Amino acid sequence: MTQYIYGRNTVHQILEDGGRAKVIYLSSPDDKAEKLAAMRHIPVKQVDKKTMAKMVHSDHHQGICAEIAPYQT
């Protein structure tokens, strides 16, 4: 099952930590996220706000979300 995190600070933090991000989705420009993703060779894709809201099941995504690797215990 695909898992997403969303919100500027949350996605920036996982990118800074070199975490589990597989793909970054943006509905508006975010220079910091794009730079961090490029440094880590993580693809960045543009989507519209409605598509992103469906992906994360929320309208409170702040224009950014990340597909992440599943959490493993």
N, C-alpha and C positions, 0 to 999 in steps of 0.2 A: 504494500500500500504506500502510495506517495505521501510524504509528510512535508508540510510547509511551515515556516515561521514568517512572521510579517511585522512591519514597523521599522522605521529608520534605525533606531538605536539597537534593536535586537539583531537586525541583519548586519549592521556595521560591526557589532561586537563579535559575531560569529566569523566574519571575514577577518577581523583583526587577530582573532585567536587562531586562525588557520584551521577552523573547525570543519564541520561536516557538510558545508554547502556544496551542492552539486551544480546548481544553475541559479542565477539571479534573474528575477523578473522585475522590470521597471515600467510604470505607467507614466512617469515623468522623469526628467533628467536628475541624476544624483551622482555628481562628480566623485565624491568620496567612495561610494560603492563601486562605481565603474573602475576607479583606479585600483582599489584593493582587489577586486575580482581579476583584473588584468595581471596584477602581480602574482596571483595564485593560479592563473590559467583556468579560471572558472568562467564559463560562458555567460553572457548577459543577453537577455532577450527582452524586446519591447512588447508590451501587451496593453490593451486598453483597460480602463478602470473597471468596467463591468466584468470583463474576463477575469481580472485579478480578484474581484469580490467573490466570484463563483469559485475560484481556486481555493481561497482561504476561508470561505464561508463567513465573510465579514466585510462591512464597508469601511472599517477602521484600519486599513492596511497602510496608509500614508504613502501610497504609490510605490511600495517596494515589498517584495517577498523573496524568499529563497526556498528552493527545494533542497531538502536535507536528507542525508543518509539516515536510515532508521536507527533509533536508539537501541543499543544492544547491552544486555546486562551480563 
